[in-house]
Amino acid sequence: MPSKTGKVYLVGAGPGNQDYLTLQGKELLKIAQVLIYDALIEPTLLQCCPSDCLFIEVGKRGGLPSTPQSKINQLLVTHCLQGKQVIRLKSGDPLIFGRASSEIEALEQANCPFEVVAGLSSALVAPLVAGIPLTDADLSHSFTVLSAHEPDRLDWETLSKLDTLVILMGGQTLPQIVASLIKYGRSAVLSIAIIQDCTRKTQKIWIGTLGDILKQVAGVSLSPCIIVIGQVVKARKFMSHSQVLPLAGKTVLVTRSTEQSKIFIDLLQAKGAVVLEMPALEITPPASWDGLDQAIDRLSEFDWLILTSANGVQYFLERLISLDKDIRSLAGVKIAVVGKKTAQFLQNRGVKADFIPPNFIADALVSHFPDSLEGKKILFPRVETGGRDLLVKELTSQGAEVMEVAAYQSASPKDIPPLAWQALESKQVDIITFASSKTVTNSHQLIQNRLLVEGSLHSLEAFLEGVCLASIGPETSKNCQQLFGRVDLEAQEYTLEGLADAIVIQNERLS
């Protein structure tokens, strides 16, 4: 699809929610080297781009400072001539009030290859999500789409005679729109609908008449919105609630490492959440394999192997194979794991655990251990630094001989991804999830550091006000309480599924 030389794609992003991005648009975002995007673009769309993509926001919002069109044109040309695959991501459809003609002209003059990719216009989607049919056999044989950005240039006498009007960029000029239509003969009881932030979690809908709508929205900043005027508003059908997912409209920030986050992200998205990633852990091999290698050579000497995480399973088994051994080397060793996810991860690799404690936490492993620990030799491949020592102390106190070896290490990333920070800063995040104590510690440090770098006057407490802090279990909650001063929910079952379920239950309770 993309050429080897530079090329610019003018892509319509649709009205907001990523579900309304076309398949072609999504595929193009995957190859973007430079993304030049509007202010109205939903931040989650940017996650479709490669991690090394250059993001350039050129927001255009009414009444606010905007990037001059001439500068946007120059950015497109400059990056294209550098041989980059440039995506100009525009809200809605590029050719419907998208000011694309100026950009196309600049690209043509510079001999830059370009392609225009259609998007769903909010002029069509907003009435649909509000349940308003733009045409109806009895009420409307046609509809007209217009911009009311400059209402004095419009022929209101002609427009007042049309069945249905769909008006973009009319939030600030609504009083003049209403006055003009009434002046040219439309009744004050003519129906009107205003759909703000269509398809987004902040979507709001007002239904009224030309006579009362101004009173309904007095003091409200309506932009961006779509205005529908005509008898078809009366035919509005409320959209079915049977398909509304339990976390629809919620934005969840996931702090698990990138390698571990996919299953949890899929779980949350299946429940309707918009998910952003802020990895607070980076999982890497240990500084040295010597300890683990020596332990693997002596596997037959151990009675039990304890694995407390999917990371431990992965790195232990991979190292086993790299030393020209396989799971048959575990024939005489019993295996205990913490958590059913760890057990499942192990079983997916052809090994079944002999013991799983009932509460999915390390402390329960000792209290429910199926054998007498006196004299037992236990191999414990674990994180290199920063793990809890309680398990080893408890095992040792009951007479076990525990050999701890580094199987992997976890570190904190250096910074917060731009998209995650943008969402936090703009108060778009509803929930932050923590699946381990380390993610709490590292997230706390990452946010504190970023606030200092930004020179923010906000305290951490004020910055996260209104954001739900969700914990997977007691130890994680304890750390959350110590560092953030609160924890807002804790999973009853200490698994990712349990955490997702707890979020759903709390959301339903607060709805």
C-alpha positions in Angstrom: 0.0 0.0 0.0 2.6 2.7 0.9 5.4 3.6 -1.6 9.1 3.4 -0.8 9.4 7.1 -1.4 7.7 9.7 0.7 4.0 10.0 0.4 1.2 11.8 2.2 -2.1 10.2 3.1 -5.0 12.5 4.0 -7.0 10.1 6.2 -10.5 10.6 7.6 -10.5 9.5 11.3 -14.3 9.4 11.6 -16.2 11.2 14.3 -14.2 10.1 17.4 -14.5 6.6 18.7 -11.9 4.3 17.2 -14.7 1.9 16.2 -15.6 4.3 13.4 -12.1 4.4 11.8 -12.2 2.6 8.5 -10.1 -0.5 8.0 -8.0 1.3 5.4 -7.4 4.1 7.8 -6.3 1.7 10.5 -3.8 -0.1 8.2 -2.3 3.2 7.1 -1.8 4.3 10.7 0.3 1.1 11.2 2.9 2.3 8.7 2.9 6.0 9.8 6.4 7.5 10.2 4.9 11.0 10.8 1.4 11.6 12.1 0.0 15.1 11.7 -3.3 15.3 13.5 -6.2 17.5 14.5 -7.2 18.5 18.0 -10.4 16.5 17.8 -8.7 13.2 17.1 -9.4 10.6 19.9 -6.0 9.8 21.6 -6.6 6.1 21.4 -6.3 6.3 17.6 -2.7 7.3 18.0 -2.0 3.9 19.6 -2.4 2.3 16.2 0.8 4.0 15.0 4.3 2.5 15.4 6.1 3.4 18.7 8.8 5.4 16.8 6.3 7.5 14.9 6.7 11.3 15.1 3.5 12.8 16.4 2.7 16.4 15.5 -0.6 17.9 16.8 -1.9 20.8 14.7 -5.1 21.4 16.5 -7.8 23.7 15.1 -10.4 24.6 17.6 -12.8 27.5 17.4 -11.8 30.4 19.7 -8.5 28.8 20.7 -4.9 29.2 19.3 -4.6 27.2 16.1 -1.7 26.1 13.9 -1.7 28.3 10.8 -2.8 26.4 7.7 0.4 27.5 5.9 2.5 25.8 8.6 0.5 22.6 8.3 1.0 22.6 4.5 4.7 23.1 5.0 5.0 20.3 7.5 3.3 17.9 5.1 5.6 18.9 2.3 8.8 18.9 4.4 8.3 15.4 5.8 7.2 13.9 2.5 10.3 15.3 0.7 12.4 13.6 3.4 11.0 10.3 2.2 8.6 9.7 5.1 5.2 8.0 5.1 3.1 10.9 6.4 -0.4 10.5 7.7 -2.5 13.7 7.9 -5.3 12.5 10.2 -8.3 14.7 9.9 -11.5 14.4 12.0 -14.5 13.0 10.1 -14.0 12.9 6.3 -11.1 14.9 4.8 -13.2 16.5 2.1 -16.2 17.6 4.2 -15.3 21.0 5.8 -11.8 19.6 6.3 -9.8 22.3 4.6 -8.0 19.6 2.6 -8.0 21.7 -0.7 -5.2 23.9 0.6 -3.1 20.9 1.7 -3.7 19.2 -1.6 -2.7 22.3 -3.5 0.6 22.6 -1.5 1.4 18.9 -2.1 0.8 19.2 -5.8 3.0 22.3 -6.1 5.8 20.4 -4.4 5.3 17.3 -6.5 4.6 15.2 -3.4 2.6 12.0 -3.9 -0.6 11.9 -1.9 -3.8 10.0 -1.5 -7.1 10.9 0.1 -8.7 8.2 2.3 -12.4 8.6 3.1 -13.7 8.7 6.6 -17.1 8.6 8.2 -18.4 12.2 8.6 -20.0 13.2 11.9 -22.7 14.8 9.8 -23.9 11.2 9.1 -22.8 9.4 12.3 -24.1 11.8 14.9 -27.8 11.7 13.9 -27.4 7.9 13.7 -26.1 7.4 17.2 -28.8 9.8 18.4 -31.4 7.6 16.7 -32.5 10.2 14.2 -33.2 9.2 10.6 -32.1 11.9 8.2 -34.7 10.8 5.7 -38.2 9.6 6.3 -41.0 8.6 3.9 -43.4 11.2 5.5 -41.2 13.7 7.4 -38.1 14.3 5.2 -37.3 13.6 1.5 -33.9 15.2 1.7 -31.3 16.6 4.1 -28.7 19.4 3.6 -25.3 19.5 5.3 -23.8 22.9 6.0 -21.3 24.7 8.1 -22.5 27.6 10.3 -19.0 28.8 11.1 -19.8 32.0 9.1 -23.7 32.2 9.3 -23.9 35.7 7.6 -22.7 34.1 4.4 -25.6 31.6 4.3 -28.9 32.0 2.4 -31.2 31.4 5.3 -34.3 32.2 3.3 -33.5 29.2 1.1 -32.4 27.0 3.9 -35.5 27.6 5.9 -37.6 25.9 3.1 -35.6 22.6 3.2 -36.8 19.5 5.0 -33.8 18.7 7.2 -30.7 20.6 8.1 -27.5 19.0 9.5 -25.3 21.8 10.7 -21.6 21.5 11.6 -19.6 24.1 13.5 -22.7 25.8 14.8 -22.2 25.5 18.5 -21.1 29.2 18.9 -23.6 30.6 16.4 -26.7 28.7 17.6 -28.6 31.9 18.6 -28.1 33.3 15.1 -29.1 30.0 13.5 -32.4 29.9 15.5 -33.1 33.6 14.9 -32.5 33.3 11.1 -34.8 30.3 10.7 -37.6 31.8 12.7 -37.2 35.1 10.7 -37.8 33.2 7.5 -40.9 31.4 8.6 -39.9 28.2 10.5 -42.1 27.6 13.5 -40.7 28.0 17.0 -42.0 24.4 17.7 -39.8 22.9 14.9 -37.8 20.1 16.4 -34.0 20.4 16.9 -31.4 18.1 18.3 -27.8 18.9 19.4 -25.3 16.0 19.6 -22.1 16.9 21.3 -18.9 14.8 21.2 -20.7 12.1 19.2 -19.5 8.5 19.7 -17.2 9.6 22.6 -17.6 8.8 26.3 -18.5 12.5 26.8 -21.4 12.4 24.2 -24.4 14.5 25.2 -27.7 15.0 23.4 -30.2 17.8 23.8 -33.7 17.5 22.2 -35.9 20.5 21.9 -37.5 23.1 19.6 -36.3 26.3 18.0 -38.3 28.1 20.8 -36.7 26.4 23.8 -33.3 25.0 22.8 -31.4 28.1 23.7 -32.7 28.0 27.3 -31.8 24.3 27.5 -28.1 24.9 26.6 -27.6 28.3 28.2 -24.1 28.5 29.6 -22.9 25.3 27.9 -19.9 25.2 25.6 -21.3 23.1 22.8 -18.3 22.7 20.5 -17.8 20.2 18.9 -21.4 19.4 18.0 -23.8 18.5 15.2 -27.1 20.2 15.0 -30.1 18.5 13.4 -33.2 20.6 12.6 -36.4 19.2 11.1 -39.4 17.1 11.7 -37.2 13.9 11.6 -36.1 14.7 15.1 -39.6 13.7 16.3 -39.0 10.2 14.7 -36.0 9.7 17.0 -35.7 6.1 18.2 -33.7 5.5 21.4 -30.9 3.2 20.6 -31.1 -0.3 22.1 -29.4 -0.6 25.5 -29.1 -4.3 25.2 -25.8 -4.0 23.4 -24.3 -1.5 25.8 -21.1 -3.0 27.3 -20.5 -2.6 31.0 -17.4 -0.4 30.6 -18.5 1.6 27.6 -17.4 5.1 27.9 -14.7 4.4 30.4 -11.0 4.9 29.7 -8.7 2.5 31.6 -4.9 3.0 32.0 -3.0 -0.3 32.2 0.3 -0.3 33.9 1.5 -3.9 33.3 4.6 -4.5 31.2 4.1 -4.4 27.4 4.9 -8.2 27.2 2.1 -9.0 29.7 -0.6 -6.5 28.9 -2.3 -8.0 25.8 -4.6 -10.5 27.6 -5.7 -7.9 30.2 -6.3 -5.3 27.5 -8.4 -7.7 25.4 -10.4 -8.5 28.5 -11.1 -4.8 29.2 -11.9 -4.0 25.6 -14.3 -6.9 25.4 -16.2 -5.2 28.3 -16.3 -1.9 26.3 -13.5 0.1 27.8 -11.1 2.3 25.9 -7.6 1.1 27.0 -4.4 3.0 27.1 -1.0 1.6 28.0 1.4 3.1 30.5 3.9 0.2 31.1 5.4 0.6 34.6 7.6 -2.5 34.2 10.2 -3.7 31.7 11.0 -7.4 31.9 14.5 -8.5 30.8 16.9 -11.4 31.4 18.9 -11.4 34.6 22.3 -9.8 34.8 23.8 -13.3 34.8 22.4 -16.8 34.0 25.0 -18.5 36.2 22.8 -19.2 39.2 19.9 -20.5 37.1 22.1 -22.6 34.9 23.7 -24.2 37.9 20.3 -24.9 39.4 19.1 -26.5 36.2 22.1 -28.8 36.1 21.1 -30.0 39.6 17.4 -30.3 39.0 17.2 -33.9 40.2 18.4 -32.8 43.7 15.2 -30.7 44.3 11.9 -31.8 45.7 9.9 -28.8 44.6 10.1 -26.0 42.0 8.1 -22.9 42.9 7.0 -20.5 40.2 5.1 -17.4 41.3 4.5 -15.6 38.0 4.2 -16.1 34.2 7.6 -14.3 33.9 9.2 -16.9 36.1 7.6 -19.7 34.0 8.7 -18.2 30.7 12.3 -17.4 31.6 12.8 -20.7 33.5 11.5 -22.9 30.6 13.3 -20.9 27.9 16.6 -21.3 29.8 15.9 -25.0 30.3 15.6 -25.4 26.5 18.6 -23.2 25.7 20.7 -25.7 27.8 19.6 -28.5 25.6 17.1 -29.9 28.1 13.3 -30.2 28.0 10.4 -30.7 30.4 11.4 -34.3 30.9 14.1 -32.9 33.2 11.3 -32.0 35.6 10.1 -35.6 35.9 11.2 -36.1 39.5 10.4 -32.5 40.7 7.0 -31.4 42.0 5.8 -27.9 40.9 3.9 -25.4 42.9 2.6 -22.2 41.4 0.9 -19.0 42.6 -2.1 -18.0 40.7 -4.3 -19.8 38.1 -2.9 -17.6 35.4 0.6 -18.8 36.2 -0.7 -22.4 36.2 -2.4 -21.9 32.9 0.7 -20.3 31.4 2.7 -23.4 32.6 0.1 -25.8 31.3 0.1 -24.1 27.9 3.8 -25.2 27.7 3.0 -28.8 28.4 3.6 -28.9 32.2 0.9 -29.3 34.8 1.3 -27.9 38.3 1.1 -30.2 41.3 -0.1 -27.6 43.7 -1.9 -24.2 43.4 -2.8 -22.4 46.6 -6.5 -21.4 46.9 -6.0 -17.6 47.3 -3.7 -16.9 44.5 -1.1 -15.1 46.7 2.3 -16.2 47.7 1.5 -16.2 51.5 -1.2 -18.8 51.0 1.3 -21.2 49.3 3.1 -21.9 52.7 -0.1 -22.1 54.8 -1.7 -24.6 52.4 1.5 -26.5 51.3 0.5 -30.2 50.7 3.8 -31.7 52.1 5.8 -31.3 55.3 8.5 -28.7 54.5 11.0 -30.2 56.9 14.1 -31.1 55.0 12.6 -30.3 51.6 14.9 -28.8 48.9 13.1 -26.1 47.0 14.2 -24.3 43.8 12.8 -20.8 43.5 13.5 -19.0 40.2 12.4 -15.4 40.8 12.9 -11.7 39.9 16.5 -10.6 40.4 15.8 -7.7 42.8 12.8 -6.1 44.5 10.7 -9.1 45.1 9.1 -9.9 48.5 11.2 -12.0 50.9 8.3 -13.2 53.1 7.7 -16.4 51.1 11.4 -17.6 51.4 11.4 -16.7 55.2 8.2 -18.7 55.8 9.5 -21.7 53.8 12.8 -21.6 55.6 11.2 -21.2 59.1 9.3 -24.5 58.5 12.6 -26.4 57.7 12.8 -26.1 53.9 16.1 -25.5 52.2 15.4 -22.8 49.6 17.7 -22.0 46.6 16.8 -18.6 45.2 18.1 -17.9 41.6 17.6 -14.9 39.4 15.4 -15.9 36.4 14.6 -12.4 35.2 14.7 -8.8 36.3 12.1 -6.0 36.2 12.9 -2.3 35.9 11.0 0.9 35.6 10.7 2.5 32.2 12.3 5.9 31.9 9.2 7.9 31.0 5.4 7.8 30.4 4.4 7.2 26.8 3.1 10.5 25.3 -0.4 9.2 24.6 -0.8 8.0 28.2 0.4 11.3 29.6 -1.8 13.3 27.3 -4.8 11.4 28.5 -3.8 11.8 32.2 -3.2 15.5 31.8 -6.5 16.1 30.0 -8.5 14.2 32.6 -9.6 11.5 30.1 -8.5 8.6 32.3 -11.2 7.1 34.5 -9.3 4.1 36.0 -5.7 3.2 36.6 -5.1 -0.6 37.2 -2.3 -2.0 39.2 -1.6 -5.8 38.9 1.5 -5.8 41.2 3.1 -3.8 44.0 5.9 -2.9 41.6 3.6 -1.3 39.1 2.3 0.9 41.9 5.8 1.9 43.0 7.0 2.6 39.4 3.8 4.4 38.3 4.0 6.6 41.4 7.6 7.5 40.5 6.9 8.0 36.8 4.0 10.4 37.4 5.9 12.3 40.1 8.9 12.7 37.9 6.8 13.9 34.9 5.0 16.5 37.1 8.4 17.9 38.1 9.7 18.0 34.5 6.5 19.7 33.4 6.8 22.2 36.2 3.2 21.4 37.2 1.7 23.2 40.1 -0.5 20.2 40.8 0.2 17.9 43.6 0.0 14.2 42.8 -3.2 14.0 44.8 -4.8 16.8 42.8 -3.5 15.5 39.5 -5.2 12.1 40.0 -8.4 13.5 41.6 -11.4 11.7 40.2 -9.3 8.8 38.9 -10.2 5.4 40.3 -7.1 3.4 41.5 -7.8 -0.3 41.1 -5.7 -3.0 42.7 -5.5 -6.8 42.0 -4.9 -7.8 45.6 -4.0 -7.0 49.2 -0.2 -6.5 48.8 -0.8 -4.2 45.8 -3.5 -2.3 47.7 -1.1 -1.9 50.7 1.5 -0.3 48.5 -1.1 1.8 46.7 -2.4 3.1 50.1 1.2 3.9 51.2 2.2 5.8 48.0 -1.0 7.3 46.7 -2.8 7.7 50.0 -5.8 5.6 48.8 -7.0 2.6 46.9 -10.5 2.7 45.4 -11.2 -0.9 44.7 -9.6 -4.3 45.1 -10.4 -7.5 43.3 -12.1 -10.2 45.3 -10.3 -12.8 43.2 -6.7 -11.9 42.8 -6.5 -12.4 39.1 -6.8 -10.2 36.0 -10.3 -11.5 35.5 -11.1 -10.7 39.1 -9.8 -7.1 38.7 -11.8 -6.6 35.5 -15.0 -7.9 37.2 -14.4 -5.6 40.2 -14.1 -2.6 37.9 -17.4 -3.6 36.2 -19.2 -4.0 39.6 -18.0 -0.7 40.9 -18.9 1.1 37.6 -22.4 -0.4 37.8 -22.8 0.6 41.4 -21.8 4.2 40.6 -23.9 4.5 37.5 
